[in-house]
Amino acid sequence: MIFKRNTLLLFLFVSPAILSCFGQSSFFVRADEDEIENDDDVIAETEEADVDDDGTDLESTGEEGDEGPSTSQDVDTTILFTKPKLTNDMELPAGQIVEFLVGFTNKAEYDFVVESVDAAFHYPLDHSFVVQNFSALRYNRDVKPTNEITVAYSFIPADAFTGRPLSLAINLNYRDLEGRMFRDTVFNETMNIVEFSEGIDTEMIFLYLIMASVVILALVAGQQFLGSYTKKRMSGNRSSDAQKNKQTSGIDYDWIPKATLQQINKSPKGSPRRSPRLRKGKSADSGEE
């Protein structure tokens, strides 16, 4: 009797633990089955998303619904800024007209039609955010195979964007004869919008002043050199003339007193000059008489 009672008590204590273990295992199994079912739903949704509305598979075609017209491999495009001419600083003046040319070359065996050119300023960190949009200029020009054309476009950056870097995007829109549209981004760079300065350039004025001062100093130095050279030449000529006179006359007048030289120079040109010895001899003869 006591054994039966103990066995009953043991069964009452053990049965809740056994029931709880079976309950937890069944719960875990159900949770795993729910997760597997959810994964199947996600895979089914992604497969449906890969198929377009018209039934075409986007992965097989390699196209996305959000992208616009692509470029054609049978076309070459170029761009040239004419006003102002771009430098390495990539700066555009605010409030001033900006002009550029776009070249279009048809390398295909069929015609293309150049429809329009458009431009816009975008936020550099978010290209989808348009800061300033410029109107599209339509051309509708037919380009034959192996031919090329050039179109012009101009715009004016707003003064409010002075001192800010903005991304400039320039697009060329064209199509073929079958009506397929193409778009070529001929320019997409970050530009610095700077203030337009129309005053006098102080750096150029300073450069011109330096050049003028150098020219003036060169002229003064040349004048001084020529003056000293001519003086030396004149003095050399005079000394050579004196030496020639001494050599031709053969008389050295250095020992003659200055008073005597002055009397000789004052005598008439036609009268014969006498030497001092003859004069002394004549004066002595007159004294003896």
C-alpha positions as CSV (number, residue, x, y, z in Angstrom):
1,M,0.0,0.0,0.0
2,I,2.8,2.4,0.9
3,F,4.6,1.5,-2.3
4,K,1.6,2.3,-4.5
5,R,1.2,5.6,-2.7
6,N,4.9,6.5,-3.3
7,T,4.7,5.5,-6.9
8,L,1.6,7.7,-7.4
9,L,3.3,10.7,-5.8
10,L,6.4,10.2,-8.0
11,F,4.3,10.0,-11.1
12,L,2.5,13.2,-10.2
13,F,5.9,15.0,-9.7
14,V,7.5,13.7,-12.9
15,S,4.5,14.0,-15.3
16,P,4.5,17.9,-15.4
17,A,8.2,17.9,-16.3
18,I,7.6,15.4,-19.1
19,L,4.6,17.3,-20.5
20,S,6.6,20.6,-20.4
21,C,9.5,19.0,-22.4
22,F,7.2,17.7,-25.1
23,G,5.3,21.0,-25.2
24,Q,8.6,23.1,-25.8
25,S,9.8,20.8,-28.5
26,S,6.6,21.1,-30.4
27,F,6.7,24.8,-30.0
28,F,10.2,25.0,-31.4
29,V,9.2,22.9,-34.3
30,R,6.3,25.1,-35.2
31,A,8.5,28.2,-35.0
32,D,11.0,26.7,-37.4
33,E,8.3,25.8,-39.8
34,D,7.0,29.4,-39.7
35,E,10.4,30.8,-40.4
36,I,10.8,28.5,-43.4
37,E,7.4,29.5,-44.7
38,N,8.4,33.3,-44.4
39,D,11.6,32.7,-46.3
40,D,9.6,31.1,-49.1
41,D,7.4,34.1,-49.3
42,V,10.4,36.5,-49.5
43,I,11.9,34.4,-52.3
44,A,8.6,34.4,-54.2
45,E,8.3,38.2,-53.8
46,T,11.9,38.8,-55.1
47,E,11.2,36.6,-58.1
48,E,8.0,38.6,-58.9
49,A,9.9,41.8,-58.5
50,D,12.5,40.7,-61.1
51,V,9.8,40.4,-63.7
52,D,8.5,43.7,-65.2
53,D,4.9,44.6,-65.7
54,D,4.9,43.4,-69.3
55,G,6.3,40.0,-68.4
56,T,9.9,40.7,-69.4
57,D,12.8,39.7,-67.1
58,L,14.9,42.7,-66.1
59,E,17.9,40.6,-65.2
60,S,17.9,39.0,-68.7
61,T,17.6,42.3,-70.5
62,G,20.1,44.2,-68.2
63,E,17.8,47.3,-68.0
64,E,16.2,49.0,-65.1
65,G,13.0,50.8,-65.0
66,D,14.3,53.9,-63.3
67,E,17.1,54.6,-65.7
68,G,16.6,57.0,-68.6
69,P,17.8,56.7,-72.2
70,S,21.3,55.3,-72.6
71,T,24.1,56.4,-75.0
72,S,24.8,55.0,-78.4
73,Q,28.2,53.4,-79.3
74,D,27.9,54.7,-82.8
75,V,28.2,58.4,-81.7
76,D,31.1,60.5,-80.5
77,T,30.5,63.7,-78.5
78,T,32.8,66.5,-77.5
79,I,32.5,69.8,-75.5
80,L,34.4,73.0,-75.6
81,F,33.9,76.0,-73.3
82,T,34.4,79.2,-75.2
83,K,33.4,81.8,-72.6
84,P,35.0,81.7,-70.2
85,K,37.7,79.2,-71.0
86,L,38.0,76.6,-68.3
87,T,41.3,76.2,-66.4
88,N,42.4,73.7,-63.8
89,D,40.6,75.7,-61.1
90,M,37.2,74.8,-62.7
91,E,35.6,78.2,-61.9
92,L,32.6,79.9,-63.4
93,P,31.7,83.6,-62.8
94,A,28.4,84.2,-61.1
95,G,25.9,86.4,-63.0
96,Q,27.9,86.2,-66.3
97,I,27.0,84.3,-69.4
98,V,28.7,80.9,-70.0
99,E,29.0,79.6,-73.6
100,F,30.1,76.3,-74.9
101,L,30.0,74.1,-78.0
102,V,29.0,70.5,-78.3
103,G,30.3,68.4,-81.2
104,F,28.3,65.4,-82.5
105,T,29.8,62.8,-84.8
106,N,27.7,60.0,-86.5
107,K,29.8,56.8,-87.0
108,A,26.8,54.6,-87.8
109,E,25.4,53.6,-91.2
110,Y,22.0,55.3,-90.5
111,D,20.9,58.8,-89.6
112,F,20.6,60.4,-86.1
113,V,18.6,63.4,-85.1
114,V,20.1,65.8,-82.5
115,E,17.1,67.0,-80.6
116,S,18.2,69.2,-77.7
117,V,20.8,70.1,-75.1
118,D,20.0,70.8,-71.4
119,A,22.1,71.7,-68.4
120,A,21.6,71.9,-64.7
121,F,23.4,72.6,-61.4
122,H,23.1,69.7,-58.9
123,Y,24.1,69.4,-55.2
124,P,27.5,67.7,-55.2
125,L,26.6,65.1,-52.5
126,D,23.2,64.3,-54.0
127,H,23.0,64.4,-57.8
128,S,19.2,63.9,-57.7
129,F,18.8,67.3,-55.9
130,V,18.7,70.0,-58.6
131,V,19.9,73.5,-57.5
132,Q,19.4,75.4,-60.7
133,N,17.8,74.0,-63.9
134,F,18.3,75.6,-67.3
135,S,15.9,75.3,-70.1
136,A,16.6,72.8,-72.9
137,L,17.5,74.3,-76.3
138,R,16.0,72.3,-79.2
139,Y,17.8,71.8,-82.5
140,N,16.2,68.9,-84.4
141,R,19.1,68.6,-86.8
142,D,19.5,65.5,-88.9
143,V,23.0,64.0,-89.0
144,K,23.9,61.8,-91.9
145,P,26.4,58.8,-91.6
146,T,30.1,59.9,-91.2
147,N,29.0,63.5,-90.7
148,E,29.3,65.8,-87.7
149,I,27.7,68.9,-86.4
150,T,28.3,71.5,-83.7
151,V,25.6,73.1,-81.6
152,A,26.0,76.0,-79.2
153,Y,24.5,76.5,-75.8
154,S,24.7,79.2,-73.1
155,F,23.5,79.8,-69.5
156,I,24.0,82.2,-66.6
157,P,24.8,81.0,-63.1
158,A,22.8,82.7,-60.4
159,D,24.5,85.3,-58.2
160,A,23.1,83.5,-55.1
161,F,25.5,80.6,-55.6
162,T,28.6,82.7,-55.3
163,G,31.3,80.9,-53.3
164,R,29.6,77.5,-53.5
165,P,30.8,74.3,-55.4
166,L,28.0,72.9,-57.6
167,S,28.0,69.9,-59.9
168,L,27.3,70.9,-63.5
169,A,25.7,68.3,-65.7
170,I,25.3,68.9,-69.5
171,N,23.2,66.4,-71.5
172,L,22.9,65.9,-75.2
173,N,19.6,64.3,-76.3
174,Y,19.3,62.5,-79.7
175,R,17.4,59.7,-81.4
176,D,17.7,57.4,-84.4
177,L,15.2,57.0,-87.3
178,E,13.4,54.2,-85.4
179,G,12.5,56.6,-82.6
180,R,14.9,55.2,-79.9
181,M,16.0,58.0,-77.6
182,F,19.5,58.4,-76.4
183,R,21.1,60.7,-73.9
184,D,24.8,61.5,-73.6
185,T,26.2,63.3,-70.5
186,V,28.9,65.3,-72.2
187,F,30.0,67.1,-69.1
188,N,29.6,66.3,-65.4
189,E,32.1,68.0,-63.1
190,T,32.0,70.0,-59.9
191,M,32.4,73.7,-60.6
192,N,33.3,76.6,-58.2
193,I,31.0,79.6,-58.6
194,V,33.1,82.7,-58.0
195,E,32.4,86.4,-57.9
196,F,33.0,88.3,-61.2
197,S,35.7,91.0,-60.8
198,E,35.7,93.6,-63.6
199,G,38.1,96.0,-62.0
200,I,41.8,96.6,-62.6
201,D,44.1,93.7,-62.0
202,T,46.6,94.9,-59.4
203,E,49.0,92.1,-60.1
204,M,49.3,93.0,-63.8
205,I,49.8,96.7,-62.9
206,F,52.6,95.8,-60.5
207,L,54.2,93.6,-63.2
208,Y,54.0,96.4,-65.8
209,L,55.7,98.8,-63.3
210,I,58.5,96.4,-62.7
211,M,59.1,95.9,-66.4
212,A,59.1,99.7,-67.0
213,S,61.6,100.3,-64.1
214,V,63.9,97.6,-65.6
215,V,63.8,99.3,-69.0
216,I,64.5,102.7,-67.5
217,L,67.5,101.4,-65.5
218,A,68.8,99.7,-68.6
219,L,68.6,103.0,-70.6
220,V,70.3,105.0,-67.8
221,A,73.1,102.4,-67.6
222,G,73.6,102.5,-71.3
223,Q,73.8,106.2,-71.4
224,Q,76.4,106.3,-68.7
225,F,78.5,103.7,-70.4
226,L,78.3,105.6,-73.7
227,G,79.3,108.9,-72.0
228,S,82.3,107.4,-70.3
229,Y,83.4,105.6,-73.5
230,T,83.2,108.8,-75.6
231,K,85.1,110.8,-73.0
232,K,87.9,108.3,-72.9
233,R,88.0,108.2,-76.7
234,M,88.2,112.0,-77.0
235,S,91.0,112.2,-74.4
236,G,92.9,109.5,-76.2
237,N,92.6,111.4,-79.5
238,R,93.9,114.6,-77.9
239,S,97.0,112.9,-76.4
240,S,97.7,111.2,-79.7
241,D,97.5,114.5,-81.5
242,A,99.9,116.1,-79.1
243,Q,102.3,113.3,-79.6
244,K,102.0,113.5,-83.3
245,N,102.7,117.3,-83.2
246,K,105.8,116.7,-81.1
247,Q,107.1,114.1,-83.4
248,T,106.5,116.1,-86.6
249,S,108.0,119.4,-85.3
250,G,111.1,117.8,-83.7
251,I,111.3,120.7,-81.2
252,D,110.7,120.3,-77.6
253,Y,109.1,123.5,-76.2
254,D,109.0,122.3,-72.6
255,W,112.3,124.1,-71.6
256,I,111.2,127.5,-73.1
257,P,109.7,130.0,-70.6
258,K,106.0,130.7,-70.9
259,A,106.6,134.4,-71.5
260,T,108.8,133.6,-74.5
261,L,106.2,131.2,-75.9
262,Q,103.6,133.8,-75.6
263,Q,105.7,136.4,-77.5
264,I,106.3,133.8,-80.2
265,N,102.6,133.1,-80.5
266,K,101.8,136.8,-80.6
267,S,104.2,137.5,-83.5
268,P,102.7,137.9,-87.0
269,K,102.3,134.7,-89.0
270,G,104.3,136.1,-92.0
271,S,107.3,137.2,-90.0
272,P,110.1,134.7,-89.7
273,R,110.6,133.3,-86.3
274,R,114.0,133.5,-84.8
275,S,115.6,131.4,-82.2
276,P,116.6,132.9,-78.9
277,R,120.3,132.5,-79.7
278,L,120.1,134.6,-82.8
279,R,118.3,137.3,-80.8
280,K,121.0,137.3,-78.1
281,G,123.7,137.5,-80.7
282,K,122.1,140.4,-82.5
283,S,121.6,142.3,-79.3
284,A,125.3,141.9,-78.4
285,D,126.5,143.2,-81.8
286,S,124.4,146.3,-81.4
287,G,125.9,146.9,-78.0
288,E,129.5,146.7,-79.4
289,E,128.8,149.3,-82.0
